[in-house]
Amino acid sequence: MYQSWVFATTLAAGSGLFAYTAITGPPDMMASPPPAVDAVRVVPPEPPAAIAEPEPEPMVVLEPIVVEARQTPRLKAKPKVVPPSDRPCSTWRELGPTTVTKGKTTGSVSVRELCP
């Protein structure tokens, strides 16, 4: 709600500050013209001194390294033997009604709990 007022106030304050700075800016900002190109003298940098490169050191030569792995046969895991069950290990648990219409429930939703 106040966003348009804040935006307008900020815009007006920024514009006023810019105008004030442009009118009353530092006196030497526009008073003196920039120096002429002929008045500038460029001094080239001194060339770097010659640097003697050191003698190359002898390199160390290593023999190639070969990595070999031992081949061991993999044993297959035996499947778990689950004893047959004649009845489920969990019981039914009721979650709640299936639908509610005009304050009356119809049906129920039941689920099995997980076996330990």
TAQUI-V13240 format. One record per backbone hydrogen bond with DSSP energy under -0.5 kcal/mol. NH is the residue of the N-H (numbers start at 1). CO is the residue of the C=O. Records with the same first field share a line. If there is no record, write none. Layout:
BEGIN
NH = CO ; CO
END
This chain:
BEGIN
6 = 2
7 = 3
8 = 4
9 = 5
10 = 6
11 = 7
12 = 8
13 = 9
14 = 10
15 = 11
16 = 12
17 = 13
18 = 14
19 = 15
20 = 16
21 = 17
22 = 18
23 = 19
24 = 20
25 = 21
29 = 26
31 = 27
32 = 28
39 = 36
40 = 37
42 = 40
43 = 41
44 = 42
52 = 50
61 = 59
62 = 60
67 = 65
68 = 66
72 = 70
82 = 80
83 = 81
93 = 111
95 = 109
96 = 109
98 = 106 ; 107
99 = 106
101 = 104
104 = 101
106 = 99
109 = 96
110 = 108
111 = 93
113 = 91
END
